[in-house]
Amino acid sequence: MNILSVIIPIIECDDTTTPLLTNAVESIAKQEGIEAFPPIYIVFPAAIETNVISWRDSMIRKHQDKLNFLLVKNEGNTDYQSQVNLAVNTANTEYFSVLEFDDEYSLTYFRNAQKYINSYPEIDIFLTMMIEVNEKNEGIKLTNETVWSQQFVGENGEMGYLNSKALQQYTDFKLSGAIIKKSEFINLGKYKTNIKLTFMYEFLLRALNNACKIYSIPKIGYKHFANRAGSLFDTYLKTMPVAERKFWFETATKEANILNDRPIDMSRLQNAAQK
């Protein structure tokens, strides 16, 4: 029985994106040492439904029904946060992980996930070690490893636990590929759609503010295509002024004390842009 499902949010399904999406799903199909493959929730805007169904059917034929695809059609907002939130409402497993359509899991990801879920049932969020690569598939850096490399000590003096002090000092923690307890994600109010750029940072702060336990698995389990041309964060990095980036980090810190997703006062940012 699966206790972990995979959510893949997409906004396009065309000749450019489907090879990347196929590669991401192949990283699930190639998993080693597992008894059953996890359910895969593909969440997409209604406008691309025909293309998604065609792609899904081709994958089913290729893998002879080994993979279980569940399509979640989004009639509303298609930003990343809304896509994930919608799929979480549909998922029926205790834990979920978000696989970005241009990323991939390591071949032992699910075997390691099962091991840690069984060994640490009190953990609400497992951060996986992430290797970020460029367009040539060359490693750039490790992400989420700071908890170990900087020897932060968290829960009961044990290594591997993220705390708010570490998160405020090192903001570059990512939730892509993380293993998240569904009930806690919902209890925390899920991702906030009104926050741009720093929504993952804000969610981690909010989780810690509400006594969630976050543990970083000391294994590389996720490959992240960093700043792919046209991707969300590539666009942010190329177009967002420094003042705006600072605004979103300050906003994340402030909003992490609030559970609900509130309208963001943009007047201070607009005033800064005029100076």
C-alpha positions as CSV (number, residue, x, y, z in Angstrom):
1,M,0.0,0.0,0.0
2,N,1.3,3.4,-0.9
3,I,1.6,6.1,1.8
4,L,3.4,8.6,-0.5
5,S,2.0,10.1,-3.7
6,V,3.6,12.3,-6.3
7,I,2.2,15.6,-7.5
8,I,3.4,17.1,-10.9
9,P,2.0,20.5,-11.6
10,I,2.2,21.6,-15.2
11,I,0.9,24.6,-17.2
12,E,1.9,23.5,-20.7
13,C,2.0,20.2,-22.5
14,D,3.6,20.7,-25.9
15,D,6.7,19.6,-27.9
16,T,9.0,21.6,-25.7
17,T,7.7,20.5,-22.3
18,T,6.6,16.9,-22.8
19,P,10.2,15.5,-23.2
20,L,11.0,17.0,-19.9
21,L,7.8,15.7,-18.3
22,T,8.4,12.3,-19.7
23,N,12.0,12.3,-18.2
24,A,10.6,13.3,-14.8
25,V,8.1,10.4,-14.9
26,E,10.7,8.0,-16.1
27,S,12.6,8.7,-12.9
28,I,9.6,7.2,-11.1
29,A,9.3,4.2,-13.4
30,K,13.0,3.4,-12.8
31,Q,12.8,3.3,-9.0
32,E,14.8,0.6,-7.3
33,G,13.8,-1.6,-4.4
34,I,10.1,-0.7,-4.1
35,E,7.1,-3.0,-4.1
36,A,4.6,-0.6,-5.7
37,F,4.8,2.6,-7.7
38,P,3.2,5.7,-6.2
39,P,0.1,7.3,-7.6
40,I,1.1,10.2,-9.9
41,Y,-1.2,13.3,-9.8
42,I,-0.8,15.4,-12.9
43,V,-2.5,18.8,-12.2
44,F,-3.0,21.0,-15.3
45,P,-5.2,23.9,-16.6
46,A,-8.3,22.8,-18.4
47,A,-7.2,24.4,-21.7
48,I,-4.5,21.7,-22.3
49,E,-6.6,18.7,-21.3
50,T,-6.5,17.0,-24.7
51,N,-2.7,17.2,-24.9
52,V,-2.3,15.8,-21.3
53,I,-4.6,12.9,-22.0
54,S,-2.7,12.0,-25.2
55,W,0.6,12.2,-23.3
56,R,-0.8,10.1,-20.4
57,D,-2.1,7.4,-22.8
58,S,1.3,7.1,-24.5
59,M,3.0,6.7,-21.1
60,I,0.5,4.0,-20.1
61,R,1.1,2.1,-23.3
62,K,4.9,2.3,-22.8
63,H,4.8,1.1,-19.2
64,Q,1.9,-1.4,-19.6
65,D,-0.2,0.1,-16.8
66,K,2.7,-0.1,-14.3
67,L,2.2,3.6,-13.5
68,N,-1.0,5.0,-12.0
69,F,-1.8,8.4,-13.4
70,L,-4.6,10.5,-11.9
71,L,-5.4,13.7,-13.8
72,V,-6.5,16.8,-11.9
73,K,-8.0,19.5,-14.1
74,N,-7.6,23.0,-12.8
75,E,-10.4,25.4,-13.8
76,G,-9.0,28.3,-11.7
77,N,-5.6,29.8,-11.0
78,T,-2.6,28.0,-12.6
79,D,0.2,29.4,-10.5
80,Y,2.5,26.8,-8.9
81,Q,1.0,27.2,-5.5
82,S,-2.6,26.8,-6.6
83,Q,-1.7,23.8,-8.7
84,V,-0.1,22.0,-5.7
85,N,-2.9,23.0,-3.3
86,L,-5.5,21.6,-5.6
87,A,-3.7,18.3,-6.1
88,V,-3.2,17.9,-2.3
89,N,-7.0,18.2,-1.9
90,T,-7.3,15.2,-4.2
91,A,-4.5,13.0,-3.0
92,N,-5.5,10.2,-0.7
93,T,-2.1,9.2,0.7
94,E,-0.7,10.2,4.1
95,Y,2.3,11.9,2.5
96,F,3.0,13.6,-0.8
97,S,6.0,14.9,-2.8
98,V,6.0,17.5,-5.5
99,L,8.1,16.6,-8.6
100,E,8.6,19.6,-10.9
101,F,8.1,18.5,-14.5
102,D,11.7,19.3,-15.5
103,D,13.3,17.6,-12.5
104,E,13.8,14.0,-11.5
105,Y,14.1,11.7,-8.5
106,S,17.2,9.6,-7.8
107,L,16.8,5.9,-8.4
108,T,16.6,5.1,-4.7
109,Y,14.4,8.1,-3.7
110,F,11.3,6.0,-2.8
111,R,13.2,3.3,-1.1
112,N,14.9,6.0,1.1
113,A,11.6,7.8,1.6
114,Q,9.9,4.6,2.9
115,K,12.8,4.1,5.3
116,Y,12.7,7.5,6.8
117,I,8.9,7.7,7.0
118,N,8.9,4.4,8.9
119,S,11.8,5.4,11.2
120,Y,10.6,9.0,11.9
121,P,6.7,9.0,12.0
122,E,6.8,12.2,14.1
123,I,8.4,14.2,11.2
124,D,6.1,16.5,9.3
125,I,8.4,17.5,6.5
126,F,11.4,15.7,5.1
127,L,13.7,17.8,3.1
128,T,15.7,15.8,0.5
129,M,19.2,16.6,-0.4
130,M,19.0,18.3,-3.8
131,I,21.6,18.5,-6.5
132,E,21.0,21.5,-8.8
133,V,22.2,21.1,-12.4
134,N,22.5,23.5,-15.4
135,E,21.3,23.0,-19.0
136,K,24.2,20.7,-19.7
137,N,23.2,18.5,-16.7
138,E,26.3,19.5,-14.9
139,G,26.1,19.8,-11.1
140,I,26.1,23.4,-9.8
141,K,25.6,23.0,-6.0
142,L,23.9,21.0,-3.3
143,T,20.8,22.5,-1.7
144,N,19.2,21.7,1.7
145,E,22.5,20.2,2.9
146,T,23.3,23.3,5.1
147,V,21.6,21.6,8.1
148,W,24.4,19.0,8.0
149,S,27.3,20.9,6.6
150,Q,27.0,23.8,9.0
151,Q,26.3,21.4,11.9
152,F,23.0,23.0,12.9
153,V,21.6,21.2,16.0
154,G,17.8,21.2,16.3
155,E,15.4,18.8,17.9
156,N,16.7,17.5,21.3
157,G,20.2,18.3,20.3
158,E,20.1,16.0,17.2
159,M,21.6,16.8,13.9
160,G,19.5,17.1,10.8
161,Y,16.6,19.1,12.1
162,L,15.8,22.5,10.6
163,N,15.2,25.3,13.0
164,S,14.0,28.9,12.5
165,K,17.4,30.3,13.4
166,A,19.1,28.3,10.6
167,L,16.3,29.2,8.1
168,Q,16.6,32.9,8.8
169,Q,20.4,32.7,8.3
170,Y,20.3,30.5,5.2
171,T,17.1,31.2,3.2
172,D,18.0,28.9,0.2
173,F,16.0,25.8,1.3
174,K,13.7,24.2,-1.3
175,L,10.6,22.1,-0.9
176,S,10.8,20.6,-4.4
177,G,11.0,16.8,-3.9
178,A,10.3,17.1,-0.2
179,I,8.1,14.5,1.6
180,I,5.3,16.4,3.3
181,K,2.6,15.0,5.6
182,K,-0.6,15.9,3.9
183,S,-2.6,16.6,7.1
184,E,0.0,19.1,8.4
185,F,0.2,20.8,5.0
186,I,-3.6,21.4,5.1
187,N,-3.6,22.4,8.8
188,L,-1.0,25.0,8.0
189,G,-3.1,26.6,5.3
190,K,-1.2,25.1,2.4
191,Y,0.9,27.3,0.1
192,K,0.0,31.0,0.0
193,T,-0.8,32.2,-3.5
194,N,-0.4,35.9,-2.7
195,I,3.3,35.5,-2.1
196,K,5.7,35.4,-5.0
197,L,9.3,34.2,-5.2
198,T,9.5,33.3,-1.5
199,F,6.4,31.2,-1.0
200,M,8.5,28.1,-0.1
201,Y,10.6,30.0,2.4
202,E,7.4,31.5,3.9
203,F,5.8,28.0,4.2
204,L,8.9,26.6,6.0
205,L,8.9,29.5,8.4
206,R,5.2,29.1,9.0
207,A,5.6,25.4,9.7
208,L,8.4,26.0,12.2
209,N,6.4,28.8,13.9
210,N,3.6,26.2,14.4
211,A,6.0,23.6,15.9
212,C,6.2,21.3,12.9
213,K,9.2,19.0,12.8
214,I,11.4,19.4,9.7
215,Y,14.2,16.9,9.0
216,S,16.7,16.9,6.2
217,I,17.4,13.5,4.8
218,P,21.2,13.1,4.5
219,K,21.0,11.5,1.0
220,I,20.9,13.1,-2.4
221,G,17.4,12.2,-3.6
222,Y,16.4,14.9,-6.1
223,K,17.9,16.6,-9.2
224,H,16.7,20.1,-9.8
225,F,17.1,21.8,-13.2
226,A,18.1,25.2,-11.9
227,N,17.0,28.3,-13.7
228,R,15.8,26.7,-16.9
229,A,15.2,29.4,-19.5
230,G,11.6,30.5,-19.2
231,S,11.0,28.8,-15.8
232,L,9.4,30.6,-12.9
233,F,12.6,31.4,-11.0
234,D,14.6,32.1,-14.1
235,T,12.1,34.8,-14.9
236,Y,12.3,36.1,-11.3
237,L,16.1,36.3,-11.4
238,K,16.2,38.1,-14.8
239,T,13.3,40.5,-14.3
240,M,12.9,41.1,-10.6
241,P,14.8,44.1,-9.1
242,V,16.8,43.7,-5.9
243,A,14.3,45.9,-4.0
244,E,11.4,43.6,-5.0
245,R,13.3,40.5,-4.0
246,K,14.0,42.1,-0.6
247,F,10.3,43.0,-0.3
248,W,9.2,39.4,-0.8
249,F,11.7,38.0,1.7
250,E,10.5,40.6,4.3
251,T,6.9,39.8,3.4
252,A,7.5,36.1,3.8
253,T,9.0,36.6,7.3
254,K,6.0,38.8,8.3
255,E,3.3,36.5,6.8
256,A,4.8,33.4,8.3
257,N,3.2,34.4,11.6
258,I,-0.3,34.2,10.0
259,L,-2.0,31.0,8.8
260,N,-4.4,32.4,6.2
261,D,-3.4,33.8,2.8
262,R,-3.9,37.5,3.1
263,P,-3.8,40.2,0.4
264,I,-0.3,41.7,0.2
265,D,0.1,45.4,0.6
266,M,2.2,46.4,-2.5
267,S,2.3,50.1,-1.7
268,R,5.7,49.9,0.0
269,L,7.2,48.1,-3.0
270,Q,5.7,50.6,-5.4
271,N,7.1,53.5,-3.4
272,A,10.5,51.9,-3.4
273,A,10.4,51.5,-7.2
274,Q,9.7,55.2,-7.6
275,K,12.8,56.3,-5.7
